[in-house]
Amino acid sequence: MEKFTREDIVARAKELAQMIANTEEVEFFKRAEEQINENQNIKEKIASVKSLQKQAVNFQHYGKAEALKKTEEKLDNLLKELDEIPIVQEFKSSQSDVNDLLQLVSSYISKTVTDEIIVSTGGDVLRGETGSYVKNTHYGSSCS
């Protein structure tokens, strides 16, 4: 079996990252983000959200419960308004799609590495046990 160095793996990871960066999911995400950044109405709403979030933190810190409640209500309403804008919905959906792709790649790598370790040690993939564990575990024997 071919051996790889850390540098080899990082180089391949960079290649994979480039591949992911050139997927339709990422391209759609970039287009949606660009449209959001070009939309003055959305930019103003986002600025207001950030301002209200800061106010809420300050009100909470100083124990101003009533002011905090009103600020949180304004914030909730503003976030609902943002979520009703089609390009924001598309942006969030594309963000989720990109995250799903990254999670899929990460999970696949993790599972494959684990399975390779189990197989290379003579283990049992179905049980998720390495060869040394299988050799040193006696199934069906009683503990008494």
C-alpha positions in Angstrom: 0.0 0.0 0.0 1.3 3.4 -0.9 2.3 5.7 2.0 1.5 9.4 2.0 3.0 12.3 3.9 1.0 15.0 5.6 2.1 17.3 2.8 0.7 14.9 0.2 -2.6 14.9 2.0 -2.7 18.6 2.3 -2.0 19.0 -1.4 -4.8 16.6 -2.3 -7.1 18.4 0.1 -6.3 21.7 -1.7 -7.2 20.0 -5.0 -10.5 18.8 -3.5 -11.2 22.2 -2.1 -10.7 23.7 -5.6 -13.1 21.1 -7.0 -15.7 22.0 -4.4 -15.2 25.7 -5.0 -16.1 25.1 -8.7 -19.3 23.2 -8.1 -22.7 24.5 -9.1 -23.7 24.8 -5.5 -20.8 27.2 -4.7 -21.4 29.1 -7.9 -25.0 29.6 -7.0 -24.0 30.7 -3.5 -21.6 33.3 -4.9 -24.3 34.7 -7.3 -26.9 34.9 -4.5 -24.4 36.6 -2.1 -23.5 39.1 -4.8 -27.2 40.0 -5.4 -27.7 40.5 -1.6 -24.6 42.7 -1.4 -25.9 44.8 -4.3 -29.4 45.3 -2.8 -29.6 48.4 -0.8 -32.8 47.4 1.0 -31.3 44.2 2.2 -28.1 45.9 3.2 -30.0 48.4 5.3 -32.0 45.6 7.0 -28.8 43.7 7.8 -27.3 46.8 9.3 -30.4 47.3 11.4 -30.3 43.7 12.5 -26.7 44.1 13.7 -27.5 47.3 15.5 -30.5 45.7 17.2 -28.4 42.7 18.2 -25.8 45.1 19.9 -28.6 47.0 21.6 -30.1 43.7 22.9 -26.7 42.6 24.3 -26.4 46.0 26.1 -29.9 45.9 27.5 -29.4 42.3 28.7 -26.1 43.3 30.3 -27.6 46.2 32.1 -30.7 44.3 33.2 -33.2 46.4 31.2 -35.8 43.6 30.6 -38.5 45.7 29.1 -36.2 47.4 26.6 -34.6 44.0 25.8 -38.1 42.5 25.1 -39.0 45.4 22.7 -35.6 45.2 21.0 -36.0 41.4 20.5 -39.5 41.8 19.1 -38.1 44.4 16.6 -35.3 42.0 15.8 -37.6 39.1 15.2 -39.8 41.2 12.9 -36.9 42.4 10.9 -35.5 38.9 10.6 -38.9 37.7 9.3 -38.9 40.5 6.8 -35.5 39.5 5.6 -36.5 35.8 5.4 -39.5 36.7 3.1 -37.2 38.2 0.5 -36.7 35.6 -2.3 -33.0 36.2 -2.8 -32.4 35.8 0.9 -34.3 32.5 0.8 -32.2 31.4 -2.2 -29.0 32.5 -0.4 -29.9 30.5 2.7 -30.8 27.5 0.7 -27.5 27.7 -1.3 -25.6 28.1 1.9 -27.3 25.0 3.3 -26.5 23.1 0.0 -22.8 24.1 0.3 -22.7 23.0 3.9 -24.4 19.7 3.1 -21.7 19.1 0.4 -18.9 19.8 2.8 -20.5 17.6 5.5 -20.9 14.8 2.9 -17.2 15.0 2.0 -16.1 15.1 5.6 -18.3 12.2 6.6 -17.2 10.1 3.6 -13.5 10.7 4.4 -14.0 9.9 8.1 -16.0 6.7 7.3 -13.5 5.6 4.7 -10.5 6.1 6.9 -12.2 4.2 9.8 -13.1 1.3 7.5 -9.6 1.2 6.0 -8.1 1.0 9.5 -10.5 -1.8 10.4 -9.9 -3.8 7.2 -6.1 -3.3 7.4 -6.0 -4.7 10.9 -8.2 -7.7 10.0 -11.1 -6.3 11.9 -14.9 -6.5 11.4 -16.3 -3.5 9.5 -19.9 -4.4 10.2 -19.2 -4.3 13.9 -16.8 -1.4 13.7 -14.1 -3.4 15.5 -10.3 -3.4 14.7 -8.4 -6.7 14.3 -6.8 -6.4 17.7 -10.1 -5.9 19.4 -11.6 -8.9 17.5 -8.6 -11.1 18.5 -8.8 -10.2 22.1 -12.6 -10.3 22.5 -14.3 -13.6 23.0 -17.9 -13.4 21.8 -20.4 -15.6 23.5 -18.4 -16.4 26.5 -19.9 -15.8 29.9 -18.5 -13.3 32.4 -19.1 -15.5 35.5 
